[in-house]
Amino acid sequence: MAARIQDEYRPDKGELLTTHVSAFGATVYMNKPALQKLIVELQRVSEADPKDCHEVHIGRLFSYFLDNDSLETPPVVYHDGLQEILAGKTERALTEEVTSGWLPGDSSVSPFEVTIMHVSDDSLMKDAATAAYDRVPPRSFTSDC
């Protein structure tokens, strides 16, 4: 089945990646063509003003639509029972954000995502100062965004 390309990622074009999520963190394994595409995107983001909050969503960058409009995303492999834990937490967070009006009512849960955002040094210093707290509320990064 041919795919309608959203971005330029297509496994048949040679860009391959897999994300593994464990209790120790997230690791994104990429082959050279995928790394080269990510480098181009990171270069674009790094050249922008940090106050513009440009970012790269790795899963989105390497996703595409099939002819039937279903979204194909790079594989995510969960370890240590995290798939069930994260699925429940993600569903609850989505419900809260829809209820609060942060997201529209027809929103759905997205696959696990790794996002890289360009922010100012001041924002990072402020965020580091809050890292001493055990519980940081969602969306609490103190950036210019």
DSSP file (Angstrom, degrees, kcal/mol; ACC not computed):
  #  RESIDUE AA STRUCTURE BP1 BP2  ACC     N-H-->O    O-->H-N    N-H-->O    O-->H-N    TCO  KAPPA ALPHA  PHI   PSI    X-CA   Y-CA   Z-CA
    1    1 A M              0   0    0      0, 0.0     2,-0.1     0, 0.0     0, 0.0   0.000 360.0 360.0 360.0 127.7    0.0    0.0    0.0
    2    2 A A        -     0   0    0     64,-0.1    65,-0.9     1,-0.0     2,-0.4  -0.469 360.0-135.3 -75.2 149.8    1.5    3.4   -1.0
    3    3 A A  E     -A   66   0A   0     63,-0.2     2,-0.6    -2,-0.1    63,-0.2  -0.830   7.0-129.7-108.3 145.7    1.6    6.1    1.7
    4    4 A R  E     -A   65   0A   0     61,-1.4    61,-1.1    -2,-0.4     2,-0.4  -0.843  37.5-124.7 -86.5 125.3    0.6    9.7    1.4
    5    5 A I        +     0   0    0     -2,-0.6    59,-0.1     1,-0.2     3,-0.1  -0.600  33.3 175.9 -84.4 124.9    3.6   11.5    2.9
    6    6 A Q  S    S-     0   0    0     -2,-0.4    58,-0.2     3,-0.2    -1,-0.2   0.915  82.5  -2.8 -84.1 -59.1    3.0   14.0    5.7
    7    7 A D  S    S-     0   0    0     56,-0.9    55,-0.1     2,-0.2    54,-0.1  -0.264  96.9 -88.2-108.1-157.4    6.7   14.7    6.3
    8    8 A E  S    S+     0   0    0     53,-0.3     2,-0.3    -2,-0.2    54,-0.1   0.461  86.6 116.8 -98.4   0.0    9.5   13.1    4.4
    9    9 A Y        +     0   0    0     52,-0.5    -3,-0.2    54,-0.3    -2,-0.2  -0.504  28.5 153.2 -72.0 130.5    9.9   10.1    6.7
   10   10 A R    > > -     0   0    0     -2,-0.3     3,-2.3     1,-0.1     5,-1.1  -0.901  44.2-138.8-151.4 127.4    9.2    6.7    5.2
   11   11 A P  G > 5S+     0   0    0      0, 0.0     3,-1.5     0, 0.0    -1,-0.1   0.860 108.3  58.4 -53.8 -33.6   10.7    3.5    6.3
   12   12 A D  G 3 5S+     0   0    0      1,-0.3     4,-0.1     2,-0.1    -3,-0.0   0.605  98.3  59.8 -75.3  -7.9   11.0    2.5    2.6
   13   13 A K  G < 5S-     0   0    0     -3,-2.3    -1,-0.3     2,-0.2     3,-0.1   0.402 123.1-105.4 -93.2   0.1   13.1    5.7    2.1
   14   14 A G  T < 5S+     0   0    0     -3,-1.5     2,-0.8    -4,-0.3    20,-0.3   0.356  79.7 129.3  98.7  -6.4   15.6    4.3    4.6
   15   15 A E      < +     0   0    0     -5,-1.1     2,-0.4    18,-0.2    -1,-0.2  -0.747  34.0 170.3 -86.8 110.3   14.9    6.5    7.7
   16   16 A L        +     0   0    0     -2,-0.8    15,-2.1    -3,-0.1     2,-0.3  -0.951   7.5 157.0-125.4 139.9   14.4    4.1   10.6
   17   17 A L  E     -C   30   0B   0     -2,-0.4     2,-0.3    13,-0.2    13,-0.2  -0.987  16.9-167.5-154.9 156.3   14.1    4.7   14.3
   18   18 A T  E     -C   29   0B   0     11,-2.0    11,-3.1    -2,-0.3     2,-0.5  -0.990  14.2-145.6-142.1 138.7   12.7    3.0   17.4
   19   19 A T  E     -Cd  28  76B   0     56,-2.4    58,-3.3    -2,-0.3     2,-0.5  -0.920  10.0-162.1-107.0 130.9   12.1    4.6   20.8
   20   20 A H  E     -Cd  27  77B   0      7,-3.0     7,-2.6    -2,-0.5     2,-0.5  -0.955   3.9-164.5-111.9 129.9   12.6    2.4   23.9
   21   21 A V  E     +Cd  26  78B   0     56,-2.8    58,-2.4    -2,-0.5     2,-0.2  -0.963  20.5 154.3-117.8 123.0   11.1    3.6   27.2
   22   22 A S  E >   -C   25   0B   0      3,-2.9     3,-1.4    -2,-0.5    58,-0.1  -0.786  61.2 -88.0-135.6 179.1   12.3    2.1   30.5
   23   23 A A  T 3  S+     0   0    0      1,-0.3     3,-0.1    -2,-0.2    57,-0.0   0.689 126.6  55.5 -62.7 -16.7   12.5    2.9   34.1
   24   24 A F  T 3  S-     0   0    0      1,-0.3     2,-0.3     0, 0.0    -1,-0.3   0.542 121.2 -86.5 -94.9  -8.5   16.0    4.4   33.3
   25   25 A G  E <   -C   22   0B   0     -3,-1.4    -3,-2.9     2,-0.0     2,-0.4  -0.899  51.7 -54.3 139.0-167.5   14.8    6.8   30.6
   26   26 A A  E     -C   21   0B   0     -2,-0.3     2,-0.4    -5,-0.2    -5,-0.2  -0.940  39.8-169.7-115.3 135.4   14.0    7.0   26.9
   27   27 A T  E     -C   20   0B   0     -7,-2.6    -7,-3.0    -2,-0.4     2,-0.6  -0.993   8.0-156.5-125.1 129.3   16.5    6.0   24.2
   28   28 A V  E     -C   19   0B   0     -2,-0.4     2,-0.5    -9,-0.2    -9,-0.2  -0.927   8.0-159.3-106.7 116.6   15.9    6.7   20.5
   29   29 A Y  E     +C   18   0B   0    -11,-3.1   -11,-2.0    -2,-0.6     2,-0.3  -0.844  19.5 174.2 -96.1 126.7   17.8    4.4   18.2
   30   30 A M  E     -C   17   0B   0     -2,-0.5   -13,-0.2   -13,-0.2     2,-0.1  -0.972  26.5-133.1-135.0 146.2   18.2    5.9   14.7
   31   31 A N     >  -     0   0    0    -15,-2.1     4,-2.6    -2,-0.3     3,-0.2  -0.403  44.7 -90.3 -86.5 175.8   20.0    4.9   11.5
   32   32 A K  H  > S+     0   0    0      1,-0.2     4,-2.7     2,-0.2     5,-0.2   0.889 123.7  51.2 -59.6 -46.0   22.1    7.4    9.6
   33   33 A P  H  > S+     0   0    0      0, 0.0     4,-1.8     0, 0.0    -1,-0.2   0.900 113.0  46.9 -60.2 -37.9   19.4    8.8    7.2
   34   34 A A  H  > S+     0   0    0    -20,-0.3     4,-2.4   -18,-0.2    -2,-0.2   0.921 111.8  50.5 -68.3 -42.7   17.1    9.4   10.2
   35   35 A L  H  X S+     0   0    0     -4,-2.6     4,-2.6     1,-0.2    -1,-0.2   0.902 108.6  52.8 -59.8 -40.6   19.9   11.1   12.2
   36   36 A Q  H  X S+     0   0    0     -4,-2.7     4,-1.8     2,-0.2    -1,-0.2   0.894 109.4  48.3 -64.2 -39.1   20.6   13.3    9.2
   37   37 A K  H  X S+     0   0    0     -4,-1.8     4,-1.9    -5,-0.2    -1,-0.2   0.918 112.1  49.4 -66.3 -42.0   17.0   14.4    9.0
   38   38 A L  H  X S+     0   0    0     -4,-2.4     4,-2.9     1,-0.2     5,-0.2   0.897 107.4  55.1 -63.3 -39.7   17.0   15.1   12.7
   39   39 A I  H  X S+     0   0    0     -4,-2.6     4,-2.4     1,-0.2    -1,-0.2   0.911 106.2  51.3 -59.9 -43.1   20.2   17.1   12.4
   40   40 A V  H  X S+     0   0    0     -4,-1.8     4,-2.0     1,-0.2    -1,-0.2   0.925 112.9  45.7 -59.8 -44.7   18.6   19.4    9.7
   41   41 A E  H  X S+     0   0    0     -4,-1.9     4,-2.4     1,-0.2    -2,-0.2   0.905 112.3  50.1 -66.5 -41.7   15.6   20.0   12.0
   42   42 A L  H  X S+     0   0    0     -4,-2.9     4,-2.7     1,-0.2    -1,-0.2   0.870 108.6  53.1 -65.6 -35.9   17.8   20.7   15.1
   43   43 A Q  H  X S+     0   0    0     -4,-2.4     4,-1.5    -5,-0.2    -1,-0.2   0.926 109.2  49.3 -63.0 -44.3   19.9   23.1   13.0
   44   44 A R  H  X S+     0   0    0     -4,-2.0     4,-0.6     1,-0.2     3,-0.3   0.927 113.8  45.8 -59.0 -46.4   16.7   25.0   12.0
   45   45 A V  H >< S+     0   0    0     -4,-2.4     3,-1.1     1,-0.2     9,-0.2   0.898 109.8  54.0 -65.3 -41.1   15.6   25.1   15.7
   46   46 A S  H 3< S+     0   0    0     -4,-2.7    -1,-0.2     1,-0.3    -2,-0.2   0.779 105.1  54.6 -67.3 -25.6   19.0   26.2   16.9
   47   47 A E  H 3< S+     0   0    0     -4,-1.5    -1,-0.3    -3,-0.3    -2,-0.2   0.609  93.1  90.8 -82.9 -12.0   19.1   29.1   14.5
   48   48 A A  S << S-     0   0    0     -3,-1.1     5,-0.1    -4,-0.6    -3,-0.0  -0.416  93.4 -93.0 -80.7 158.4   15.8   30.5   15.8
   49   49 A D    >   -     0   0    0      1,-0.1     3,-2.3    -2,-0.1     5,-0.4  -0.554  32.1-131.8 -66.5 130.3   15.4   33.0   18.6
   50   50 A P  G >  S+     0   0    0      0, 0.0     3,-1.2     0, 0.0    70,-0.2   0.775 105.8  65.3 -59.2 -24.5   14.9   31.0   21.8
   51   51 A K  G 3  S+     0   0    0      1,-0.3    68,-0.1    68,-0.1    -2,-0.0   0.680  92.2  63.1 -70.9 -15.1   11.9   33.3   22.7
   52   52 A D  G <  S-     0   0    0     -3,-2.3    -1,-0.3     2,-0.0    67,-0.1   0.604  99.3-142.3 -82.8 -11.8   10.2   31.8   19.6
   53   53 A C    <   -     0   0    0     -3,-1.2    66,-0.1    -4,-0.4    -2,-0.1   0.867  25.2-174.9  56.2  44.4   10.2   28.4   21.3
   54   54 A H        +     0   0    0     -5,-0.4    64,-2.5    -9,-0.2     2,-0.3  -0.428   8.3 179.6 -67.8 147.8   10.9   26.4   18.2
   55   55 A E  E     -E  117   0C   0     62,-0.2     2,-0.5    -2,-0.1    62,-0.2  -0.954  28.5-135.0-147.4 162.7   10.8   22.6   18.8
   56   56 A V  E     -E  116   0C   0     60,-2.6    60,-2.5    -2,-0.3     2,-0.8  -0.992   9.6-159.5-122.6 123.4   11.2   19.2   17.2
   57   57 A H  E  >  -E  115   0C   0     -2,-0.5     4,-2.9    58,-0.2    58,-0.2  -0.905   9.7-160.2 -98.7 107.8    8.8   16.5   18.0
   58   58 A I  H  > S+     0   0    0     56,-2.6     4,-1.5    -2,-0.8    -1,-0.2   0.911  87.3  47.6 -61.9 -45.6   10.7   13.4   17.0
   59   59 A G  H  4 S+     0   0    0     55,-0.4    -1,-0.2     1,-0.2     3,-0.2   0.914 115.3  45.8 -61.1 -42.4    7.7   11.1   16.7
   60   60 A R  H >4 S+     0   0    0      1,-0.2     3,-1.6     2,-0.2    -2,-0.2   0.894 107.6  57.7 -67.6 -39.8    5.8   13.6   14.6
   61   61 A L  H 3< S+     0   0    0     -4,-2.9   -52,-0.5     1,-0.3   -53,-0.3   0.837 113.8  39.4 -58.9 -33.5    8.8   14.4   12.4
   62   62 A F  T 3< S+     0   0    0     -4,-1.5    -1,-0.3    -5,-0.2     2,-0.3   0.041  97.1 102.9-108.6  25.1    9.0   10.7   11.4
   63   63 A S    <   +     0   0    0     -3,-1.6   -56,-0.9    10,-0.1   -54,-0.3  -0.695  43.3 177.3-102.7 159.4    5.3   10.0   11.1
   64   64 A Y  E     - B   0  72A   0      8,-2.0     8,-3.3    -2,-0.3     2,-0.4  -0.978  26.7-111.7-154.7 162.2    3.2    9.7    7.9
   65   65 A F  E     -AB   4  71A   0    -61,-1.1   -61,-1.4    -2,-0.3     6,-0.2  -0.798  22.8-139.5-100.6 140.7   -0.3    9.0    6.8
   66   66 A L  E >   -A    3   0A   0      4,-2.5     3,-2.2    -2,-0.4   -63,-0.2  -0.399  39.0 -94.1 -83.3 171.0   -1.4    5.9    4.9
   67   67 A D  T 3  S+     0   0    0    -65,-0.9   -64,-0.1     1,-0.3    -1,-0.1   0.805 127.5  57.6 -57.6 -30.3   -3.9    6.1    2.0
   68   68 A N  T 3  S-     0   0    0      2,-0.1    -1,-0.3     1,-0.1     3,-0.1   0.274 119.5-111.5 -85.9  13.5   -6.7    5.3    4.4
   69   69 A D  S <  S+     0   0    0     -3,-2.2     2,-0.3     1,-0.3    -2,-0.1   0.566  70.5 142.8  68.6  12.2   -5.7    8.4    6.5
   70   70 A S        -     0   0    0      1,-0.0    -4,-2.5    -5,-0.0     2,-0.4  -0.674  52.9-120.3 -81.3 140.1   -4.4    6.3    9.4
   71   71 A L  E     -B   65   0A   0     -2,-0.3     2,-0.5    -6,-0.2    -6,-0.2  -0.662  20.5-156.8 -84.5 127.4   -1.3    7.8   11.0
   72   72 A E  E     -B   64   0A   0     -8,-3.3    -8,-2.0    -2,-0.4    -1,-0.0  -0.917  15.4-177.1-102.9 125.1    1.8    5.7   11.1
   73   73 A T        -     0   0    0     -2,-0.5   -10,-0.1   -10,-0.2     3,-0.1  -0.861  35.9 -89.2-119.4 155.8    4.3    6.6   13.8
   74   74 A P        -     0   0    0      0, 0.0   -56,-0.1     0, 0.0    -1,-0.1  -0.276  58.9 -89.4 -59.8 150.1    7.7    5.1   14.6
   75   75 A P        -     0   0    0      0, 0.0   -56,-2.4     0, 0.0     2,-0.4  -0.288  35.5-159.1 -65.0 144.0    7.6    2.2   17.0
   76   76 A V  E     -d   19   0B   0    -58,-0.2     2,-0.5    -3,-0.1   -56,-0.2  -0.996   4.1-159.8-122.0 126.4    7.8    2.7   20.7
   77   77 A V  E     -d   20   0B   0    -58,-3.3   -56,-2.8    -2,-0.4     2,-0.3  -0.933   8.4-155.2-109.5 123.1    8.9   -0.3   22.9
   78   78 A Y  E     -d   21   0B   0     -2,-0.5     2,-0.3   -58,-0.2   -56,-0.2  -0.769  11.1-174.2-100.1 143.1    8.0   -0.1   26.5
   79   79 A H    >   +     0   0    0    -58,-2.4     3,-1.8    -2,-0.3     4,-0.1  -0.813  59.9  32.4-124.8 167.0    9.9   -2.0   29.3
   80   80 A D  T 3  S-     0   0    0     -2,-0.3    -1,-0.1     1,-0.3   -58,-0.1   0.756 125.4 -66.5  61.0  29.0    9.4   -2.5   33.0
   81   81 A G  T 3> S+     0   0    0     -3,-0.1     4,-1.3     1,-0.1     3,-0.3   0.648  98.2 134.0  71.5  14.4    5.6   -2.4   32.7
   82   82 A L  H <>  +     0   0    0     -3,-1.8     4,-3.2     1,-0.2     5,-0.3   0.741  54.6  70.1 -73.5 -22.6    5.6    1.2   31.7
   83   83 A Q  H  > S+     0   0    0      1,-0.2     4,-2.2     2,-0.2    -1,-0.2   0.944 104.7  40.6 -60.4 -46.6    3.1    0.8   28.8
   84   84 A E  H  > S+     0   0    0     -3,-0.3     4,-2.0     2,-0.2    -1,-0.2   0.904 117.5  48.8 -67.7 -41.2    0.2    0.2   31.2
   85   85 A I  H  X S+     0   0    0     -4,-1.3     4,-2.2     1,-0.2    -2,-0.2   0.951 115.6  42.3 -63.8 -49.8    1.3    2.8   33.6
   86   86 A L  H  X S+     0   0    0     -4,-3.2     4,-3.0     1,-0.2     5,-0.2   0.869 110.8  56.2 -67.8 -36.3    1.8    5.5   31.0
   87   87 A A  H  X S+     0   0    0     -4,-2.2     4,-2.3    -5,-0.3    -1,-0.2   0.930 110.6  44.8 -61.2 -44.8   -1.4    4.7   29.1
   88   88 A G  H  X S+     0   0    0     -4,-2.0     4,-2.1     2,-0.2    -2,-0.2   0.924 115.9  45.9 -64.7 -44.9   -3.5    5.2   32.3
   89   89 A K  H  X S+     0   0    0     -4,-2.2     4,-2.6     2,-0.2    -2,-0.2   0.892 112.7  50.8 -65.2 -40.1   -1.7    8.4   33.2
   90   90 A T  H  X S+     0   0    0     -4,-3.0     4,-2.5     2,-0.2    -2,-0.2   0.916 110.1  49.2 -65.1 -43.2   -2.0    9.7   29.7
   91   91 A E  H  X S+     0   0    0     -4,-2.3     4,-2.3    -5,-0.2    -1,-0.2   0.913 113.0  47.1 -63.0 -42.8   -5.7    9.0   29.5
   92   92 A R  H  X S+     0   0    0     -4,-2.1     4,-2.4     2,-0.2    -2,-0.2   0.912 112.7  49.4 -64.7 -42.1   -6.3   10.7   32.8
   93   93 A A  H  X S+     0   0    0     -4,-2.6     4,-2.4     2,-0.2    -2,-0.2   0.901 110.6  50.5 -64.3 -40.3   -4.2   13.7   31.8
   94   94 A L  H  X S+     0   0    0     -4,-2.5     4,-2.4     2,-0.2     5,-0.2   0.928 109.6  50.6 -62.7 -44.9   -6.1   14.0   28.5
   95   95 A T  H  X S+     0   0    0     -4,-2.3     4,-2.6     1,-0.2    -2,-0.2   0.920 111.5  48.4 -59.1 -44.6   -9.4   13.9   30.3
   96   96 A E  H  X S+     0   0    0     -4,-2.4     4,-2.3     1,-0.2     6,-0.2   0.899 112.1  48.5 -63.1 -40.9   -8.3   16.6   32.7
   97   97 A E  H  X>S+     0   0    0     -4,-2.4     6,-1.7     2,-0.2     5,-1.4   0.854 113.3  46.7 -71.5 -34.0   -7.0   18.9   29.9
   98   98 A V  H ><5S+     0   0    0     -4,-2.4     3,-0.8     4,-0.2    -2,-0.2   0.925 113.6  49.2 -69.5 -44.4  -10.2   18.4   27.8
   99   99 A T  H 3<5S+     0   0    0     -4,-2.6    -2,-0.2     1,-0.2    -1,-0.2   0.875 111.5  49.0 -61.7 -38.7  -12.4   19.1   31.0
  100  100 A S  H 3<5S-     0   0    0     -4,-2.3    -1,-0.2    -5,-0.2    -2,-0.2   0.600 115.6-114.8 -78.4 -10.5  -10.3   22.2   31.8
  101  101 A G  T <<5S+     0   0    0     -3,-0.8    -3,-0.2    -4,-0.5    -4,-0.1   0.472  84.4 119.8  90.5   1.5  -10.6   23.5   28.2
  102  102 A W  S   <S+     0   0    0     -5,-1.4    -4,-0.2    -6,-0.2    -5,-0.1   0.871  81.5  28.0 -65.8 -36.4   -6.9   23.3   27.5
  103  103 A L  S    S-     0   0    0     -6,-1.7    -2,-0.3    -9,-0.2    -1,-0.1  -0.907  95.2-100.1-123.4 152.2   -7.6   20.8   24.6
  104  104 A P    >   -     0   0    0      0, 0.0     3,-1.7     0, 0.0    -5,-0.1  -0.309  36.8-109.9 -67.3 156.6  -10.7   20.5   22.4
  105  105 A G  T 3  S+     0   0    0      1,-0.3    -7,-0.1    -7,-0.1    -6,-0.0   0.695 114.2  59.1 -62.1 -22.6  -13.2   17.7   23.2
  106  106 A D  T 3  S+     0   0    0     -8,-0.0    -1,-0.3     2,-0.0     2,-0.0   0.245  78.3 127.4 -93.5  15.1  -12.3   15.6   20.2
  107  107 A S    <   -     0   0    0     -3,-1.7     2,-0.3   -13,-0.1    -9,-0.0  -0.334  41.1-161.2 -68.4 151.1   -8.7   15.3   21.2
  108  108 A S        -     0   0    0     -2,-0.0     2,-0.2   -14,-0.0    -2,-0.0  -0.907  29.0 -85.6-131.7 162.6   -7.1   11.8   21.4
  109  109 A V        -     0   0    0     -2,-0.3   -18,-0.1     1,-0.1   -22,-0.0  -0.454  42.5-145.5 -69.0 132.3   -4.1   10.3   23.1
  110  110 A S        -     0   0    0     -2,-0.2     3,-0.1     1,-0.1    -1,-0.1  -0.597  25.5 -95.4 -92.5 158.7   -0.9   10.6   21.1
  111  111 A P        -     0   0    0      0, 0.0    -1,-0.1     0, 0.0   -52,-0.1  -0.240  63.5 -67.1 -63.8 163.7    1.8    8.1   21.0
  112  112 A F        -     0   0    0    -93,-0.1     2,-0.4     1,-0.1   -93,-0.1  -0.277  63.8-160.2 -51.7 134.6    4.8    8.6   23.3
  113  113 A E        -     0   0    0     -3,-0.1     2,-0.5   -54,-0.1    -1,-0.1  -0.956  21.2-155.3-128.7 141.5    6.7   11.6   22.1
  114  114 A V        -     0   0    0     -2,-0.4   -56,-2.6     2,-0.0     2,-0.4  -0.980  22.5-171.0-111.3 122.9   10.2   13.0   22.6
  115  115 A T  E     -E   57   0C   0     -2,-0.5     2,-0.5   -58,-0.2   -58,-0.2  -0.942  13.2-163.1-119.9 136.3   10.3   16.8   22.1
  116  116 A I  E     -E   56   0C   0    -60,-2.5   -60,-2.6    -2,-0.4     2,-0.4  -0.982  15.3-173.3-117.5 121.8   13.4   19.0   21.9
  117  117 A M  E     -E   55   0C   0     -2,-0.5     2,-0.6   -62,-0.2   -62,-0.2  -0.937  22.2-134.4-121.3 139.0   12.8   22.7   22.5
  118  118 A H        +     0   0    0    -64,-2.5   -65,-0.3    -2,-0.4     2,-0.3  -0.817  39.3 161.1 -89.6 116.9   15.1   25.7   22.1
  119  119 A V        -     0   0    0     -2,-0.6   -68,-0.1   -66,-0.1    24,-0.0  -0.811  39.7 -85.4-130.3 171.6   14.7   28.0   25.1
  120  120 A S     >  -     0   0    0     -2,-0.3     4,-1.9   -70,-0.2     5,-0.1  -0.302  32.4-115.5 -77.3 160.8   16.8   30.8   26.7
  121  121 A D  H  > S+     0   0    0      1,-0.2     4,-2.5     2,-0.2     5,-0.2   0.897 117.5  56.1 -59.0 -41.5   19.6   30.3   29.2
  122  122 A D  H  > S+     0   0    0      1,-0.2     4,-2.4     2,-0.2    -1,-0.2   0.905 105.2  51.2 -59.5 -41.9   17.5   32.2   31.8
  123  123 A S  H  > S+     0   0    0      1,-0.2     4,-2.3     2,-0.2    19,-0.3   0.909 110.6  48.6 -61.9 -41.6   14.6   29.8   31.3
  124  124 A L  H  X S+     0   0    0     -4,-1.9     4,-2.5     2,-0.2    -2,-0.2   0.888 110.4  50.6 -67.0 -38.6   16.9   26.9   31.9
  125  125 A M  H  X S+     0   0    0     -4,-2.5     4,-1.7     2,-0.2    -2,-0.2   0.910 111.4  48.4 -65.4 -41.5   18.3   28.4   35.0
  126  126 A K  H  X S+     0   0    0     -4,-2.4     4,-1.0     1,-0.2    -2,-0.2   0.912 112.7  48.7 -63.1 -42.0   14.8   29.1   36.4
  127  127 A D  H >X S+     0   0    0     -4,-2.3     4,-0.7    15,-0.2     3,-0.6   0.900 108.0  53.6 -66.5 -40.4   13.8   25.5   35.6
  128  128 A A  H >< S+     0   0    0     -4,-2.5     3,-0.7     1,-0.2     4,-0.3   0.860 103.8  57.9 -61.5 -34.7   16.9   24.1   37.2
  129  129 A A  H >< S+     0   0    0     -4,-1.7     3,-0.6     1,-0.2    -1,-0.2   0.810 106.4  48.2 -66.5 -28.7   16.1   26.1   40.4
  130  130 A T  H X< S+     0   0    0     -4,-1.0     3,-1.8    -3,-0.6    -1,-0.2   0.586  88.5  86.0 -86.1  -9.6   12.7   24.3   40.6
  131  131 A A  T << S+     0   0    0     -3,-0.7    -1,-0.2    -4,-0.7    -2,-0.2   0.675  73.3  73.3 -66.1 -16.2   14.2   20.8   40.1
  132  132 A A  T <  S+     0   0    0     -3,-0.6    -1,-0.3    -4,-0.3     2,-0.2   0.706  79.5  91.4 -70.9 -18.2   14.9   20.6   43.8
  133  133 A Y  S <  S-     0   0    0     -3,-1.8     3,-0.1     1,-0.1    -3,-0.0  -0.558  72.9-143.1 -79.6 141.9   11.1   20.0   44.4
  134  134 A D  S    S+     0   0    0     -2,-0.2     2,-0.6     1,-0.2    -1,-0.1   0.876  89.3  40.9 -70.3 -37.2    9.9   16.4   44.4
  135  135 A R        -     0   0    0     -3,-0.0    -1,-0.2     2,-0.0    -3,-0.0  -0.937  65.5-179.1-120.6 112.8    6.7   17.2   42.6
  136  136 A V        -     0   0    0     -2,-0.6     4,-0.1    -3,-0.1     3,-0.1  -0.941  31.1-120.3-108.0 126.7    6.6   19.7   39.8
  137  137 A P    >   -     0   0    0      0, 0.0     3,-0.9     0, 0.0     4,-0.1  -0.234  40.2 -85.1 -64.9 155.6    3.1   20.3   38.2
  138  138 A P  T 3  S+     0   0    0      0, 0.0     0, 0.0     0, 0.0     0, 0.0  -0.202 113.5  16.9 -57.7 151.5    2.6   19.5   34.6
  139  139 A R  T 3  S+     0   0    0      1,-0.1     0, 0.0    -3,-0.1     0, 0.0   0.827  86.7 133.8  55.7  35.3    3.5   22.1   32.1
  140  140 A S    <   +     0   0    0     -3,-0.9    -1,-0.1    -4,-0.1     2,-0.1   0.428  17.2 130.6 -97.4   1.2    5.6   23.8   34.8
  141  141 A F        -     0   0    0      1,-0.1     2,-1.7    -5,-0.1   -17,-0.1  -0.362  57.9-136.5 -57.9 127.7    8.7   24.5   32.8
  142  142 A T        +     0   0    0    -19,-0.3   -15,-0.2    -2,-0.1   -16,-0.2  -0.533  51.3 140.4 -90.3  73.1    9.5   28.2   33.4
  143  143 A S        -     0   0    0     -2,-1.7   -92,-0.1   -17,-0.1   -24,-0.0  -0.458  68.4-105.0-106.7 180.0   10.3   29.2   29.9
  144  144 A D              0   0    0      1,-0.2    -2,-0.1   -94,-0.2    -1,-0.0   0.481 360.0 360.0 -78.9  -3.8    9.7   32.3   27.7
  145  145 A C              0   0    0    -95,-0.0    -1,-0.2   -93,-0.0    -3,-0.0   0.467 360.0 360.0 -81.6 360.0    7.1   30.3   25.8
